Amino acid sequence: MANILVVDDRPANRDLFVTLLGYGGHRITEASDGPEALELARSEIPDLIISDILMPMMDGFTLARRIRTDPLLAKVPIIFQTAHYLTEEVRRLALECDVRHILSKPIEPEKLLRTVNEALVHPPARSNLPNTREFTQQHLQLLADKLYQKVTELEQANIRLHKLSLTDEMTGINNRRGFMIHAEELFKFARRASYQLCLLYLDLDHLKHINDTFGHAAGDAALRDIARILIGTFRESDIIARLGGDEFAVLALDTTGSNIETIQRRLQSNLDAHNAHTDHGYVLSLSLGMIHVDLKSNLTTDELLAQADAALYLNKQQKRNHSPKDKLS
């Protein structure tokens, strides 16, 4: 059986090779980067090297060319393994390094064993590599392109994670953290543009009854329906959020006393339209507290929410005292 050197900066990837090739009776030596691999290769002279292509400190191409220029290692077969690096240019550069086999991740056990056996049976035919300027330029360009791709992927992943951290998973609108961050931005804009702001604090009436009677899936659906109704009622520039449980908040821009009444009527109209076109066995209704935001005050967003919550409490008390129906007032 063969002595195989596995080079990969990820321990989990190396463990996979140790497991798969160990069952075949091969002896496995591990290296976490190119410099370590060179040192181990020169001390142990492996029968085969399996190396990742994209690694810190020294990539697979550089490692392969250094192996090929070492008289003791020149004839050692090399297999590249990679997750997202299989292009014609990569294959051509691999051949320039006398690397004939490239395995794609995730590794298929049968293909790995087949490729290892083939590489051991047919070692490299040459040891002298053309050290051309063209190869070096293409190699560097390839690495630069891959680095740009990795940076772009990382930036996109960070954007997705940031968005997820600000979004309520159930409804898809802002969560409390998202509301607080976006509200601060809207406060700054409103102050610069001398716009008025209005803060609405809302909760879904009888959510516990919906959960107890129709199940929590129905309660979740009701919360998602409320979120869609709020999105359909307010403008894209307004900040809409689920603060938690059955509580929602909206920070609306450029509002006056007259058009707040318009917003309330439009919201009630949208609720009525939803209830008229659905037959869930329950009716959606909202309680609402509203305050005008004094942009000259030093109140924090939490303090403003507390004021709007107090207005919501009064609204709920009025509804209990004056109306058997759950209507916005």
Secondary structure, DSSP 8 states (H G I E B T S, - for coil): --EEEEE-S-HHHHHHHHHHHHHTT-EEEEESSHHHHHHHHHHH--SEEEEESS-SSS-HHHHHHHHHTSTTTTT--EEEEESS---HHHHHHHHHTT--EEEESS--HHHHHHHHHHHHHS--S-------HHHHHHHHHHHHHHHHHHHHHHHHHHHHHHHHHHB-TTTSSB-HHHHHHHHHHHHHHHHHHT--EEEEEEEETTHHHHHHHH-HHHHHHHHHHHHHHHHHHS-TTSEEEEEETTEEEEEEES--HHHHHHHHHHHHHHHHHHHHT--SSS---EEEEEEEE-TTS---HHHHHHHHHHHHHHHHHHHHHH-SS----
